[in-house]
Amino acid sequence: MAIVLLFLDVRLSVIPLAAYILVCAAAPFFPGFGFFLPVISRGRLNKNAVALTFDDGPDPLITPQVLQLLLKHQVKASFFVTGERAAEHPQLIKEILVHGHTIGNHSYTHDNLLMFRRTKTIAAEIKSAQNVLNDFGIVPLAFRPPVGITGPRLRPALLNSGMVIVNFSCRACDGGNRWIKNLSKKILRRIRQGDIVVLHDVRPPEQFDFAYWLKEMDLIVSGIKAKGLAVLPLAEIIGRPVMVTKTSGVKETR
């Protein structure tokens, strides 16, 4: 296109180039935009259901309460955990698995600027988290980059890992539970069939109204059901496994 415009008017030839640069600059910040590599951010639209996912944990205060809430509503979720927190709280990883939920890779340290680092650094973050999770007898097949940001170095970093990018399509922009006011209203106003919902099972560094947050979580799950939507495991929504067991290689789709 730039070559064609070059023959028409040399000044016009910069338009597609500028557009390409603009897209490259903006693409990382759109979780569902597979510009640099394929990204799964929604489920199949032929299912009248959504999937719940929790990022950044596990957390010794938050995660057990999330597990009890999910048990109360008899629904399954996927937890995208960091390797660092998984290593610090191994019992919580075991509890997540015992409750029948699945686990995805969310990098080792959750560096918000990870996708702007070198390919070697990105690959090391992913592999380090994977190594920690492998010790629990599982192999996550889904990677969610910190904050859902992708980048051109992510594809080579994931090469031969067997993992796919699974982001999200419905969020409340809660800043890792920093901004939880009206959390349920924000989610329920936006949620649609096939959505992958992202929430967080981690405490923010500042003061946190835990009782209010827990009430909002309950309102989200009950509100989804009230809308006539089922809450299904992420694997069922996207039609592919989120993790496999390390010992048998059996696909985990619950």
Salt bridges, closest charged atoms under 4 A:
ASP9 OD2 - ARG11 NH2 2.97
ASP55 OD2 - HIS106 NE2 3.78
ASP55 OD1 - ARG144 NH1 2.80
ASP56 OD1 - HIS106 NE2 2.97
ASP56 OD1 - HIS110 NE2 3.03
ASP56 OD2 - HIS200 NE2 3.81
ASP59 OD2 - ARG85 NH1 3.84
ASP59 OD1 - ARG203 NE 3.12
GLU88 OE1 - HIS89 NE2 3.85
ASP111 OD2 - ARG117 NE 2.82
ASP174 OD1 - HIS200 ND1 2.92
ASP195 OD1 - ARG42 NH1 2.44
GLU206 OE2 - ARG178 NE 3.88
ASP218 OD1 - LYS72 NZ 2.92
ASP218 OD1 - HIS73 NE2 2.85
GLU252 OE2 - ARG254 NE 2.56
